[in-house]
Amino acid sequence: MRRIAGSSLPAGLAPSEHAVPDHTRLRLEAAMLLLRQSDTTLTDAAYACGFSDPKYLNRSFQKNLGMSPRQWLQENRPAPTGE
């Protein structure tokens, strides 16, 4: 996944077109990290990262990344390693 310089948001998010407030960007980055690196539910990730409810996390993903958290996870969660 390509990144915007200074951010972990995907390069598809053009900063000039979508000025993401710092607090929203930080919360989205935290949610992305939490979801990618654990089996945390979307609901738990939303509350843990400061979103008022899971719907707000979903709307923020859709607005800023152009996809739902579930779609993002399908593209970004590492494949499970078999032991």
trRosetta pair geometry for C-beta under 8 A, 3 or more apart (Angstrom, degrees):
i j d omega theta_ij theta_ji phi_ij phi_ji
1 10 5.6 -80 -179 -109 109 95
1 11 7.9 175 167 3 69 88
1 75 7.8 99 -81 137 117 108
1 76 6.5 7 -44 -106 145 104
2 10 6.5 73 74 -161 67 70
2 11 3.8 -22 109 -7 110 132
3 7 6.4 -169 177 86 97 65
3 8 5.9 -46 -134 -133 128 37
3 9 7.0 114 -148 68 76 38
3 10 6.7 -83 -103 -119 49 30
3 11 6.1 72 103 -53 1 83
4 7 4.4 3 76 55 103 115
4 9 5.6 -3 20 72 117 88
4 10 7.5 60 -20 111 88 20
4 11 5.6 149 -61 -105 66 55
4 13 6.4 -73 -36 73 135 93
4 15 6.4 125 -163 -40 148 108
7 25 6.5 -70 -136 -173 118 128
7 29 7.4 -129 -167 -79 75 127
8 29 4.9 100 55 -130 116 108
8 32 6.7 -172 118 81 119 143
8 33 7.7 34 116 -58 161 98
9 13 4.8 -42 143 43 123 145
9 20 7.2 123 -52 26 167 163
9 25 6.5 -77 -38 -145 129 95
9 28 6.8 35 -90 108 104 131
9 29 7.0 -85 -54 -76 76 90
9 64 6.8 -78 -143 155 136 113
9 65 7.0 -136 -157 -87 95 90
10 13 5.9 107 72 -3 71 95
10 65 6.3 84 27 -136 117 92
12 65 7.3 75 79 -156 116 56
12 66 6.3 -79 130 20 132 136
13 18 5.9 -81 -167 62 86 132
13 20 7.2 8 169 -28 134 133
13 64 5.8 17 -120 175 135 73
13 65 6.4 -49 -63 -97 117 50
13 66 7.8 -161 -78 -10 78 100
14 17 4.1 52 85 18 112 111
14 18 6.3 106 69 17 65 88
15 18 7.0 -84 -128 66 22 66
15 19 6.8 54 -179 -101 65 54
15 20 7.4 -84 -124 16 71 90
16 19 7.7 3 -145 -64 19 80
18 63 7.4 159 -149 151 131 83
18 64 6.2 158 151 -123 143 65
20 24 5.4 -124 -178 86 87 113
20 25 4.6 105 124 -66 120 98
20 28 7.5 -54 -174 15 141 143
20 64 5.5 60 -98 -124 127 125
21 24 4.6 83 63 11 88 105
21 25 6.8 -158 91 -8 42 88
22 25 5.6 -58 -144 38 31 112
22 26 6.1 29 159 -19 67 107
23 26 5.8 -52 -145 37 30 111
23 27 6.4 28 156 -16 63 107
23 50 7.9 -94 174 115 98 147
24 27 5.8 -56 -146 39 31 108
24 28 6.2 32 154 -19 66 107
24 60 6.1 -156 -166 -142 107 126
24 64 7.3 175 140 -59 118 150
25 28 5.8 -56 -147 38 28 110
25 29 6.3 29 155 -19 64 107
25 64 7.8 -177 -96 -155 67 154
26 29 5.7 -52 -146 37 30 112
26 30 6.3 31 154 -19 64 106
27 30 5.6 -52 -147 37 32 112
27 31 6.3 32 154 -18 65 105
27 49 4.7 118 -162 154 80 102
27 50 5.0 -104 -114 62 122 110
27 51 6.3 132 167 -55 136 82
27 60 7.5 -28 96 158 112 168
28 31 5.7 -55 -146 38 31 110
28 32 6.2 34 154 -22 66 106
28 49 7.9 114 -65 158 18 145
28 60 5.8 -144 -83 141 107 122
28 61 7.1 153 -134 -83 107 63
28 64 6.2 -68 -103 81 164 153
28 65 7.7 171 -169 -36 135 115
29 32 5.6 -53 -146 35 30 113
29 33 6.4 30 155 -18 64 106
30 33 5.8 -55 -149 37 30 111
30 34 6.2 28 155 -17 65 110
30 48 7.7 -142 141 115 116 89
30 49 4.4 162 97 -126 116 109
30 50 7.8 62 65 15 146 101
31 34 5.7 -56 -143 40 30 111
31 35 6.0 25 160 -15 66 111
31 45 4.9 96 -143 159 83 111
31 46 6.9 34 -116 -87 128 43
31 48 7.9 138 -98 75 72 92
31 49 4.4 -83 -63 -7 85 170
31 51 7.4 28 -71 -20 138 124
31 57 6.0 171 -132 -146 161 119
31 69 7.4 -75 148 -117 123 125
32 35 6.1 -59 -142 41 25 106
32 36 6.0 19 161 -16 63 114
32 72 7.2 -81 -119 148 93 140
32 76 7.5 -31 -164 122 97 157
33 36 6.0 -62 -142 39 24 107
33 37 6.0 -7 170 5 64 118
34 37 6.6 -73 -136 48 19 92
34 38 6.0 -39 -176 34 60 115
34 40 5.2 -30 156 43 99 154
34 45 4.8 162 100 -126 129 102
34 48 6.4 153 -135 91 167 135
34 49 6.6 -142 10 -56 144 115
35 38 7.3 -84 -123 55 13 75
35 40 6.1 -101 -94 69 50 102
35 42 7.2 29 -105 -95 122 63
35 45 5.3 12 -63 -103 90 163
35 69 6.6 -137 -115 -172 167 110
35 72 7.7 63 103 100 147 111
35 73 5.8 -97 155 -92 121 107
35 77 7.3 -88 140 -82 83 103
36 73 7.4 -161 -87 -121 62 73
36 76 5.6 -63 -106 132 113 106
36 77 5.7 -160 -133 -102 60 61
36 78 7.3 78 -180 -9 86 83
40 44 4.9 -124 -170 87 92 119
40 45 4.8 110 126 -61 124 93
40 48 7.2 -61 -164 18 146 149
41 44 4.6 91 55 11 85 101
41 45 6.8 -151 91 -5 42 88
42 45 5.7 -57 -143 40 30 111
42 46 6.2 38 155 -28 65 104
42 54 5.5 82 127 -145 98 118
42 57 6.6 178 179 96 92 140
42 58 7.5 46 173 -66 135 92
42 69 5.3 128 -120 95 119 150
42 70 7.4 -47 -65 -59 140 80
43 46 5.8 -52 -151 28 28 113
43 47 6.8 15 158 -7 62 105
43 54 4.7 -52 -102 -67 63 133
44 47 6.2 -61 -149 42 31 102
44 48 5.8 29 156 -19 68 115
45 48 5.7 -58 -137 42 28 111
45 49 5.9 10 167 -6 65 116
45 57 6.9 118 101 -150 93 162
45 69 7.8 160 80 -159 141 151
46 49 6.5 -76 -149 45 19 97
46 51 4.2 -73 -170 65 80 125
46 53 6.5 7 145 153 141 23
46 54 4.3 -155 -10 -94 162 57
46 56 7.0 121 -160 63 119 85
46 57 3.9 -115 -108 -24 100 141
47 50 8.0 74 -176 -47 29 14
47 51 6.9 -81 -71 62 30 76
47 53 8.0 12 -72 -112 81 33
47 54 7.9 -38 -33 -58 80 75
49 57 7.3 92 66 -104 122 119
51 54 7.2 94 106 -90 131 26
51 56 4.6 -180 -174 88 105 111
51 57 4.4 -158 19 -59 179 88
51 60 7.1 -126 -109 3 126 140
52 56 5.2 70 48 0 85 156
53 56 5.3 103 57 3 68 100
53 57 7.7 -128 104 -1 41 87
54 57 5.4 -50 -152 35 43 114
54 58 6.2 47 150 -22 70 104
55 58 5.4 -52 -150 37 34 116
55 59 6.3 34 152 -18 67 104
56 59 5.6 -49 -144 38 33 111
56 60 6.2 36 154 -21 64 105
57 60 5.7 -55 -147 36 29 112
57 61 6.5 32 153 -19 64 104
57 69 6.4 15 136 -48 104 138
58 61 5.9 -53 -151 34 30 111
58 62 6.3 27 153 -17 64 109
58 68 6.0 -6 -151 -142 89 87
58 69 6.1 -88 -103 -3 64 105
59 62 5.6 -57 -146 39 31 112
59 63 6.0 27 158 -16 68 110
60 63 5.9 -55 -139 41 27 107
60 64 5.8 -3 171 7 65 118
61 64 6.7 -76 -136 51 18 90
61 65 5.1 -38 -171 36 62 120
61 67 6.5 -61 151 88 101 56
61 68 5.8 74 103 -153 131 29
61 69 4.8 -150 -54 -57 169 70
61 72 6.2 -113 -161 -15 126 138
62 65 7.2 -45 -83 56 10 77
62 66 7.1 36 -165 -129 43 13
62 67 6.9 -126 -107 85 53 10
62 68 6.1 7 -73 -83 91 57
65 72 6.1 16 132 -83 153 127
67 71 3.9 -112 176 89 115 132
67 72 5.4 144 98 -54 118 79
67 75 7.9 36 114 9 167 134
68 71 4.7 99 52 6 77 100
68 72 7.0 -138 96 -4 42 87
69 72 5.5 -56 -147 38 34 114
69 73 6.2 37 154 -23 67 104
70 73 5.6 -51 -147 33 31 113
70 74 6.6 36 153 -23 63 101
71 74 5.7 -51 -153 29 33 114
71 75 6.8 19 154 -7 63 108
72 75 6.0 -69 -156 44 32 104
72 76 5.6 -14 163 15 71 125
73 76 6.2 -80 -125 55 25 87
73 77 4.8 22 -173 -27 75 116
74 77 7.2 -11 -85 22 14 102
